[in-house]
Amino acid sequence: MNANNVISIKNGGTALSAFQRVKLGVESSAVVAQPADAADASIGSVLQDTAAGGIADILRTSAGSHYAIAAGEIAAGAEVEAADGGRVATKAQGAAKGVALQAASGAGAIIRVVYF
């Protein structure tokens, strides 16, 4: 068992951005990191930009404060949920994944989120 919070996994055919949420997928019979969409179970967030086919260093998802990429405007203190493309958005329905510690001015803004 790996007790560390950072794991390294081969990236799939899509480049990943720092702080993007990722999931595990299969490409060419290999398990790889891929961008997570809203309905996907995320394994964590990428720590640095990673080219397609590279090795992604991923901070495993757990309760605590982490950086995230906003899908649009988010108010500080707003509850957030998973969004497509490995981003987070203001919670619209269902259970929240966390709370935004900072406001996001629009899509692509990097903010800190406290995850539950």
Rosetta constraint file for C-alpha pairs under 8 A:
AtomPair CA 5 CA 59 HARMONIC 5.69 0.50
AtomPair CA 5 CA 60 HARMONIC 5.33 0.50
AtomPair CA 6 CA 57 HARMONIC 6.51 0.50
AtomPair CA 6 CA 58 HARMONIC 5.40 0.50
AtomPair CA 6 CA 59 HARMONIC 4.53 0.50
AtomPair CA 6 CA 60 HARMONIC 5.96 0.50
AtomPair CA 7 CA 57 HARMONIC 5.72 0.50
AtomPair CA 7 CA 58 HARMONIC 5.29 0.50
AtomPair CA 7 CA 59 HARMONIC 6.64 0.50
AtomPair CA 7 CA 60 HARMONIC 7.12 0.50
AtomPair CA 8 CA 55 HARMONIC 6.28 0.50
AtomPair CA 8 CA 56 HARMONIC 5.48 0.50
AtomPair CA 8 CA 57 HARMONIC 4.45 0.50
AtomPair CA 8 CA 58 HARMONIC 6.10 0.50
AtomPair CA 9 CA 32 HARMONIC 6.34 0.50
AtomPair CA 9 CA 33 HARMONIC 6.29 0.50
AtomPair CA 9 CA 55 HARMONIC 5.55 0.50
AtomPair CA 9 CA 56 HARMONIC 5.36 0.50
AtomPair CA 9 CA 57 HARMONIC 6.65 0.50
AtomPair CA 9 CA 58 HARMONIC 7.58 0.50
AtomPair CA 10 CA 31 HARMONIC 7.70 0.50
AtomPair CA 10 CA 32 HARMONIC 5.23 0.50
AtomPair CA 10 CA 33 HARMONIC 6.27 0.50
AtomPair CA 10 CA 53 HARMONIC 6.54 0.50
AtomPair CA 10 CA 54 HARMONIC 5.87 0.50
AtomPair CA 10 CA 55 HARMONIC 4.32 0.50
AtomPair CA 10 CA 56 HARMONIC 5.92 0.50
AtomPair CA 11 CA 15 HARMONIC 7.52 0.50
AtomPair CA 11 CA 16 HARMONIC 7.79 0.50
AtomPair CA 11 CA 32 HARMONIC 5.27 0.50
AtomPair CA 11 CA 33 HARMONIC 4.81 0.50
AtomPair CA 11 CA 34 HARMONIC 6.70 0.50
AtomPair CA 11 CA 50 HARMONIC 7.46 0.50
AtomPair CA 11 CA 51 HARMONIC 7.63 0.50
AtomPair CA 11 CA 52 HARMONIC 6.00 0.50
AtomPair CA 11 CA 53 HARMONIC 5.02 0.50
AtomPair CA 11 CA 54 HARMONIC 5.27 0.50
AtomPair CA 11 CA 55 HARMONIC 5.42 0.50
AtomPair CA 11 CA 56 HARMONIC 5.67 0.50
AtomPair CA 12 CA 27 HARMONIC 6.71 0.50
AtomPair CA 12 CA 32 HARMONIC 5.23 0.50
AtomPair CA 12 CA 33 HARMONIC 5.79 0.50
AtomPair CA 12 CA 34 HARMONIC 5.96 0.50
AtomPair CA 12 CA 52 HARMONIC 5.91 0.50
AtomPair CA 12 CA 53 HARMONIC 5.41 0.50
AtomPair CA 12 CA 54 HARMONIC 7.77 0.50
AtomPair CA 13 CA 52 HARMONIC 4.83 0.50
AtomPair CA 13 CA 53 HARMONIC 5.79 0.50
AtomPair CA 14 CA 34 HARMONIC 7.03 0.50
AtomPair CA 14 CA 35 HARMONIC 7.94 0.50
AtomPair CA 14 CA 51 HARMONIC 7.36 0.50
AtomPair CA 14 CA 52 HARMONIC 4.82 0.50
AtomPair CA 14 CA 53 HARMONIC 7.62 0.50
AtomPair CA 15 CA 49 HARMONIC 7.58 0.50
AtomPair CA 15 CA 50 HARMONIC 5.72 0.50
AtomPair CA 15 CA 51 HARMONIC 4.52 0.50
AtomPair CA 15 CA 52 HARMONIC 4.26 0.50
AtomPair CA 15 CA 53 HARMONIC 7.76 0.50
AtomPair CA 16 CA 20 HARMONIC 6.79 0.50
AtomPair CA 16 CA 34 HARMONIC 7.74 0.50
AtomPair CA 16 CA 35 HARMONIC 7.09 0.50
AtomPair CA 16 CA 46 HARMONIC 7.27 0.50
AtomPair CA 16 CA 49 HARMONIC 5.69 0.50
AtomPair CA 16 CA 50 HARMONIC 5.12 0.50
AtomPair CA 16 CA 51 HARMONIC 6.52 0.50
AtomPair CA 16 CA 52 HARMONIC 7.29 0.50
AtomPair CA 16 CA 56 HARMONIC 7.92 0.50
AtomPair CA 17 CA 46 HARMONIC 6.84 0.50
AtomPair CA 17 CA 48 HARMONIC 6.47 0.50
AtomPair CA 17 CA 49 HARMONIC 4.40 0.50
AtomPair CA 17 CA 50 HARMONIC 6.45 0.50
AtomPair CA 18 CA 45 HARMONIC 7.56 0.50
AtomPair CA 18 CA 46 HARMONIC 5.14 0.50
AtomPair CA 18 CA 47 HARMONIC 5.10 0.50
AtomPair CA 18 CA 48 HARMONIC 4.13 0.50
AtomPair CA 18 CA 49 HARMONIC 4.69 0.50
AtomPair CA 18 CA 50 HARMONIC 7.67 0.50
AtomPair CA 19 CA 45 HARMONIC 5.09 0.50
AtomPair CA 19 CA 46 HARMONIC 4.90 0.50
AtomPair CA 19 CA 47 HARMONIC 5.74 0.50
AtomPair CA 19 CA 48 HARMONIC 7.10 0.50
AtomPair CA 19 CA 67 HARMONIC 5.84 0.50
AtomPair CA 19 CA 68 HARMONIC 5.11 0.50
AtomPair CA 19 CA 69 HARMONIC 6.18 0.50
AtomPair CA 19 CA 110 HARMONIC 7.82 0.50
AtomPair CA 20 CA 35 HARMONIC 7.06 0.50
AtomPair CA 20 CA 45 HARMONIC 5.27 0.50
AtomPair CA 20 CA 46 HARMONIC 5.48 0.50
AtomPair CA 20 CA 68 HARMONIC 6.48 0.50
AtomPair CA 20 CA 69 HARMONIC 6.21 0.50
AtomPair CA 20 CA 85 HARMONIC 7.69 0.50
AtomPair CA 20 CA 86 HARMONIC 4.89 0.50
AtomPair CA 20 CA 87 HARMONIC 6.16 0.50
AtomPair CA 21 CA 35 HARMONIC 6.21 0.50
AtomPair CA 21 CA 36 HARMONIC 5.68 0.50
AtomPair CA 21 CA 42 HARMONIC 6.18 0.50
AtomPair CA 21 CA 43 HARMONIC 7.56 0.50
AtomPair CA 21 CA 44 HARMONIC 5.69 0.50
AtomPair CA 21 CA 45 HARMONIC 4.39 0.50
AtomPair CA 21 CA 46 HARMONIC 6.59 0.50
AtomPair CA 21 CA 68 HARMONIC 7.60 0.50
AtomPair CA 21 CA 85 HARMONIC 7.77 0.50
AtomPair CA 21 CA 86 HARMONIC 4.10 0.50
AtomPair CA 21 CA 87 HARMONIC 6.28 0.50
AtomPair CA 22 CA 33 HARMONIC 6.13 0.50
AtomPair CA 22 CA 34 HARMONIC 5.38 0.50
AtomPair CA 22 CA 35 HARMONIC 4.50 0.50
AtomPair CA 22 CA 36 HARMONIC 4.56 0.50
AtomPair CA 22 CA 42 HARMONIC 5.34 0.50
AtomPair CA 22 CA 43 HARMONIC 6.05 0.50
AtomPair CA 22 CA 44 HARMONIC 5.84 0.50
AtomPair CA 22 CA 45 HARMONIC 5.96 0.50
AtomPair CA 22 CA 46 HARMONIC 7.11 0.50
AtomPair CA 22 CA 86 HARMONIC 6.04 0.50
AtomPair CA 23 CA 33 HARMONIC 5.76 0.50
AtomPair CA 23 CA 34 HARMONIC 5.42 0.50
AtomPair CA 23 CA 35 HARMONIC 6.17 0.50
AtomPair CA 23 CA 36 HARMONIC 5.10 0.50
AtomPair CA 23 CA 40 HARMONIC 6.95 0.50
AtomPair CA 23 CA 41 HARMONIC 6.34 0.50
AtomPair CA 23 CA 42 HARMONIC 4.69 0.50
AtomPair CA 23 CA 43 HARMONIC 5.35 0.50
AtomPair CA 23 CA 44 HARMONIC 7.39 0.50
AtomPair CA 24 CA 31 HARMONIC 6.51 0.50
AtomPair CA 24 CA 32 HARMONIC 5.68 0.50
AtomPair CA 24 CA 33 HARMONIC 4.92 0.50
AtomPair CA 24 CA 34 HARMONIC 6.09 0.50
AtomPair CA 24 CA 42 HARMONIC 7.87 0.50
AtomPair CA 24 CA 43 HARMONIC 7.21 0.50
AtomPair CA 25 CA 31 HARMONIC 5.60 0.50
AtomPair CA 25 CA 32 HARMONIC 5.36 0.50
AtomPair CA 25 CA 33 HARMONIC 6.19 0.50
AtomPair CA 25 CA 34 HARMONIC 6.21 0.50
AtomPair CA 26 CA 30 HARMONIC 5.32 0.50
AtomPair CA 26 CA 31 HARMONIC 4.56 0.50
AtomPair CA 26 CA 32 HARMONIC 5.84 0.50
AtomPair CA 27 CA 31 HARMONIC 6.57 0.50
AtomPair CA 27 CA 32 HARMONIC 6.76 0.50
AtomPair CA 33 CA 56 HARMONIC 7.28 0.50
AtomPair CA 35 CA 85 HARMONIC 5.69 0.50
AtomPair CA 35 CA 86 HARMONIC 5.20 0.50
AtomPair CA 36 CA 40 HARMONIC 5.59 0.50
AtomPair CA 36 CA 41 HARMONIC 7.25 0.50
AtomPair CA 36 CA 42 HARMONIC 6.02 0.50
AtomPair CA 36 CA 84 HARMONIC 6.59 0.50
AtomPair CA 36 CA 85 HARMONIC 5.92 0.50
AtomPair CA 36 CA 86 HARMONIC 4.64 0.50
AtomPair CA 37 CA 82 HARMONIC 7.22 0.50
AtomPair CA 37 CA 83 HARMONIC 5.83 0.50
AtomPair CA 37 CA 84 HARMONIC 3.78 0.50
AtomPair CA 37 CA 85 HARMONIC 5.28 0.50
AtomPair CA 37 CA 86 HARMONIC 5.70 0.50
AtomPair CA 37 CA 87 HARMONIC 7.85 0.50
AtomPair CA 38 CA 81 HARMONIC 7.82 0.50
AtomPair CA 38 CA 82 HARMONIC 4.72 0.50
AtomPair CA 38 CA 83 HARMONIC 4.15 0.50
AtomPair CA 38 CA 84 HARMONIC 4.71 0.50
AtomPair CA 38 CA 85 HARMONIC 7.79 0.50
AtomPair CA 38 CA 86 HARMONIC 7.57 0.50
AtomPair CA 39 CA 82 HARMONIC 7.54 0.50
AtomPair CA 39 CA 83 HARMONIC 7.94 0.50
AtomPair CA 39 CA 84 HARMONIC 7.96 0.50
AtomPair CA 42 CA 61 HARMONIC 7.29 0.50
AtomPair CA 43 CA 60 HARMONIC 5.75 0.50
AtomPair CA 43 CA 61 HARMONIC 5.64 0.50
AtomPair CA 44 CA 58 HARMONIC 5.91 0.50
AtomPair CA 44 CA 59 HARMONIC 5.31 0.50
AtomPair CA 44 CA 60 HARMONIC 4.18 0.50
AtomPair CA 44 CA 61 HARMONIC 4.21 0.50
AtomPair CA 44 CA 62 HARMONIC 7.96 0.50
AtomPair CA 45 CA 58 HARMONIC 5.35 0.50
AtomPair CA 45 CA 59 HARMONIC 5.30 0.50
AtomPair CA 45 CA 60 HARMONIC 6.68 0.50
AtomPair CA 45 CA 61 HARMONIC 7.03 0.50
AtomPair CA 45 CA 68 HARMONIC 7.69 0.50
AtomPair CA 46 CA 56 HARMONIC 6.49 0.50
AtomPair CA 46 CA 57 HARMONIC 5.87 0.50
AtomPair CA 46 CA 58 HARMONIC 4.49 0.50
AtomPair CA 46 CA 59 HARMONIC 6.34 0.50
AtomPair CA 47 CA 56 HARMONIC 7.72 0.50
AtomPair CA 47 CA 57 HARMONIC 5.76 0.50
AtomPair CA 47 CA 58 HARMONIC 5.75 0.50
AtomPair CA 47 CA 59 HARMONIC 6.54 0.50
AtomPair CA 48 CA 56 HARMONIC 7.62 0.50
AtomPair CA 48 CA 57 HARMONIC 7.13 0.50
AtomPair CA 50 CA 54 HARMONIC 6.05 0.50
AtomPair CA 50 CA 55 HARMONIC 6.88 0.50
AtomPair CA 50 CA 56 HARMONIC 5.86 0.50
AtomPair CA 62 CA 115 HARMONIC 7.02 0.50
AtomPair CA 62 CA 116 HARMONIC 7.46 0.50
AtomPair CA 63 CA 114 HARMONIC 7.18 0.50
AtomPair CA 63 CA 115 HARMONIC 4.94 0.50
AtomPair CA 63 CA 116 HARMONIC 4.81 0.50
AtomPair CA 64 CA 114 HARMONIC 5.28 0.50
AtomPair CA 64 CA 115 HARMONIC 5.33 0.50
AtomPair CA 64 CA 116 HARMONIC 6.94 0.50
AtomPair CA 65 CA 112 HARMONIC 6.51 0.50
AtomPair CA 65 CA 113 HARMONIC 5.46 0.50
AtomPair CA 65 CA 114 HARMONIC 4.19 0.50
AtomPair CA 65 CA 115 HARMONIC 6.21 0.50
AtomPair CA 66 CA 112 HARMONIC 5.52 0.50
AtomPair CA 66 CA 113 HARMONIC 5.51 0.50
AtomPair CA 66 CA 114 HARMONIC 6.47 0.50
AtomPair CA 66 CA 115 HARMONIC 7.55 0.50
AtomPair CA 67 CA 110 HARMONIC 6.55 0.50
AtomPair CA 67 CA 111 HARMONIC 5.50 0.50
AtomPair CA 67 CA 112 HARMONIC 4.35 0.50
AtomPair CA 67 CA 113 HARMONIC 6.02 0.50
AtomPair CA 68 CA 87 HARMONIC 6.63 0.50
AtomPair CA 68 CA 88 HARMONIC 6.77 0.50
AtomPair CA 68 CA 110 HARMONIC 5.61 0.50
AtomPair CA 68 CA 111 HARMONIC 5.51 0.50
AtomPair CA 68 CA 112 HARMONIC 6.12 0.50
AtomPair CA 68 CA 113 HARMONIC 6.59 0.50
AtomPair CA 69 CA 86 HARMONIC 7.57 0.50
AtomPair CA 69 CA 87 HARMONIC 4.97 0.50
AtomPair CA 69 CA 88 HARMONIC 6.25 0.50
AtomPair CA 69 CA 107 HARMONIC 7.65 0.50
AtomPair CA 69 CA 108 HARMONIC 5.58 0.50
AtomPair CA 69 CA 109 HARMONIC 5.73 0.50
AtomPair CA 69 CA 110 HARMONIC 4.68 0.50
AtomPair CA 69 CA 111 HARMONIC 6.49 0.50
AtomPair CA 70 CA 74 HARMONIC 7.28 0.50
AtomPair CA 70 CA 87 HARMONIC 5.43 0.50
AtomPair CA 70 CA 88 HARMONIC 5.05 0.50
AtomPair CA 70 CA 89 HARMONIC 5.99 0.50
AtomPair CA 70 CA 104 HARMONIC 6.47 0.50
AtomPair CA 70 CA 106 HARMONIC 6.86 0.50
AtomPair CA 70 CA 107 HARMONIC 5.31 0.50
AtomPair CA 70 CA 108 HARMONIC 5.39 0.50
AtomPair CA 70 CA 109 HARMONIC 5.36 0.50
AtomPair CA 70 CA 110 HARMONIC 6.26 0.50
AtomPair CA 70 CA 111 HARMONIC 7.11 0.50
AtomPair CA 71 CA 83 HARMONIC 6.69 0.50
AtomPair CA 71 CA 84 HARMONIC 7.92 0.50
AtomPair CA 71 CA 87 HARMONIC 5.46 0.50
AtomPair CA 71 CA 88 HARMONIC 5.63 0.50
AtomPair CA 71 CA 89 HARMONIC 5.36 0.50
AtomPair CA 71 CA 106 HARMONIC 6.99 0.50
AtomPair CA 71 CA 107 HARMONIC 4.48 0.50
AtomPair CA 71 CA 108 HARMONIC 6.32 0.50
AtomPair CA 71 CA 109 HARMONIC 7.95 0.50
AtomPair CA 72 CA 89 HARMONIC 6.41 0.50
AtomPair CA 72 CA 104 HARMONIC 7.10 0.50
AtomPair CA 72 CA 105 HARMONIC 7.21 0.50
AtomPair CA 72 CA 106 HARMONIC 4.26 0.50
AtomPair CA 72 CA 107 HARMONIC 3.97 0.50
AtomPair CA 72 CA 108 HARMONIC 7.28 0.50
AtomPair CA 72 CA 109 HARMONIC 7.89 0.50
AtomPair CA 73 CA 89 HARMONIC 7.72 0.50
AtomPair CA 73 CA 90 HARMONIC 7.79 0.50
AtomPair CA 73 CA 103 HARMONIC 7.44 0.50
AtomPair CA 73 CA 104 HARMONIC 5.10 0.50
AtomPair CA 73 CA 105 HARMONIC 5.03 0.50
AtomPair CA 73 CA 106 HARMONIC 4.28 0.50
AtomPair CA 73 CA 107 HARMONIC 6.60 0.50
AtomPair CA 74 CA 78 HARMONIC 6.70 0.50
AtomPair CA 74 CA 89 HARMONIC 6.71 0.50
AtomPair CA 74 CA 90 HARMONIC 5.71 0.50
AtomPair CA 74 CA 100 HARMONIC 7.43 0.50
AtomPair CA 74 CA 103 HARMONIC 5.41 0.50
AtomPair CA 74 CA 104 HARMONIC 4.85 0.50
AtomPair CA 74 CA 105 HARMONIC 6.94 0.50
AtomPair CA 74 CA 106 HARMONIC 7.42 0.50
AtomPair CA 75 CA 90 HARMONIC 7.90 0.50
AtomPair CA 75 CA 100 HARMONIC 7.18 0.50
AtomPair CA 75 CA 102 HARMONIC 7.08 0.50
AtomPair CA 75 CA 103 HARMONIC 4.54 0.50
AtomPair CA 75 CA 104 HARMONIC 6.50 0.50
AtomPair CA 76 CA 100 HARMONIC 5.34 0.50
AtomPair CA 76 CA 101 HARMONIC 5.40 0.50
AtomPair CA 76 CA 102 HARMONIC 4.50 0.50
AtomPair CA 76 CA 103 HARMONIC 4.24 0.50
AtomPair CA 76 CA 104 HARMONIC 7.65 0.50
AtomPair CA 77 CA 99 HARMONIC 5.79 0.50
AtomPair CA 77 CA 100 HARMONIC 5.11 0.50
AtomPair CA 77 CA 101 HARMONIC 5.77 0.50
AtomPair CA 77 CA 102 HARMONIC 7.18 0.50
AtomPair CA 77 CA 103 HARMONIC 7.87 0.50
AtomPair CA 78 CA 90 HARMONIC 6.39 0.50
AtomPair CA 78 CA 91 HARMONIC 7.69 0.50
AtomPair CA 78 CA 99 HARMONIC 5.57 0.50
AtomPair CA 78 CA 100 HARMONIC 5.52 0.50
AtomPair CA 79 CA 90 HARMONIC 5.97 0.50
AtomPair CA 79 CA 91 HARMONIC 5.53 0.50
AtomPair CA 79 CA 96 HARMONIC 5.79 0.50
AtomPair CA 79 CA 97 HARMONIC 7.38 0.50
AtomPair CA 79 CA 98 HARMONIC 5.70 0.50
AtomPair CA 79 CA 99 HARMONIC 4.35 0.50
AtomPair CA 79 CA 100 HARMONIC 6.38 0.50
AtomPair CA 80 CA 88 HARMONIC 6.23 0.50
AtomPair CA 80 CA 89 HARMONIC 5.35 0.50
AtomPair CA 80 CA 90 HARMONIC 4.48 0.50
AtomPair CA 80 CA 91 HARMONIC 4.58 0.50
AtomPair CA 80 CA 96 HARMONIC 5.54 0.50
AtomPair CA 80 CA 97 HARMONIC 5.81 0.50
AtomPair CA 80 CA 98 HARMONIC 5.36 0.50
AtomPair CA 80 CA 99 HARMONIC 5.61 0.50
AtomPair CA 80 CA 100 HARMONIC 6.65 0.50
AtomPair CA 81 CA 88 HARMONIC 5.59 0.50
AtomPair CA 81 CA 89 HARMONIC 5.50 0.50
AtomPair CA 81 CA 90 HARMONIC 6.22 0.50
AtomPair CA 81 CA 91 HARMONIC 4.98 0.50
AtomPair CA 81 CA 92 HARMONIC 7.78 0.50
AtomPair CA 81 CA 95 HARMONIC 7.61 0.50
AtomPair CA 81 CA 96 HARMONIC 5.27 0.50
AtomPair CA 81 CA 97 HARMONIC 5.08 0.50
AtomPair CA 81 CA 98 HARMONIC 6.98 0.50
AtomPair CA 82 CA 86 HARMONIC 7.39 0.50
AtomPair CA 82 CA 87 HARMONIC 6.30 0.50
AtomPair CA 82 CA 88 HARMONIC 4.71 0.50
AtomPair CA 82 CA 89 HARMONIC 6.36 0.50
AtomPair CA 82 CA 97 HARMONIC 7.06 0.50
AtomPair CA 83 CA 87 HARMONIC 5.02 0.50
AtomPair CA 83 CA 88 HARMONIC 4.87 0.50
AtomPair CA 83 CA 89 HARMONIC 5.80 0.50
AtomPair CA 84 CA 88 HARMONIC 7.88 0.50
AtomPair CA 91 CA 95 HARMONIC 7.89 0.50
AtomPair CA 91 CA 96 HARMONIC 6.12 0.50
AtomPair CA 97 CA 115 HARMONIC 5.78 0.50
AtomPair CA 97 CA 116 HARMONIC 6.00 0.50
AtomPair CA 98 CA 113 HARMONIC 6.33 0.50
AtomPair CA 98 CA 114 HARMONIC 5.29 0.50
AtomPair CA 98 CA 115 HARMONIC 4.04 0.50
AtomPair CA 98 CA 116 HARMONIC 5.39 0.50
AtomPair CA 99 CA 113 HARMONIC 5.56 0.50
AtomPair CA 99 CA 114 HARMONIC 5.32 0.50
AtomPair CA 99 CA 115 HARMONIC 6.62 0.50
AtomPair CA 100 CA 111 HARMONIC 7.20 0.50
AtomPair CA 100 CA 112 HARMONIC 6.22 0.50
AtomPair CA 100 CA 113 HARMONIC 4.52 0.50
AtomPair CA 100 CA 114 HARMONIC 6.52 0.50
AtomPair CA 101 CA 111 HARMONIC 7.22 0.50
AtomPair CA 101 CA 112 HARMONIC 5.45 0.50
AtomPair CA 101 CA 113 HARMONIC 5.46 0.50
AtomPair CA 101 CA 114 HARMONIC 6.90 0.50
AtomPair CA 102 CA 111 HARMONIC 5.68 0.50
AtomPair CA 102 CA 112 HARMONIC 6.08 0.50
AtomPair CA 102 CA 113 HARMONIC 7.59 0.50
AtomPair CA 103 CA 111 HARMONIC 7.02 0.50
AtomPair CA 104 CA 109 HARMONIC 5.54 0.50
AtomPair CA 104 CA 110 HARMONIC 7.13 0.50
AtomPair CA 104 CA 111 HARMONIC 6.45 0.50
AtomPair CA 105 CA 109 HARMONIC 6.54 0.50
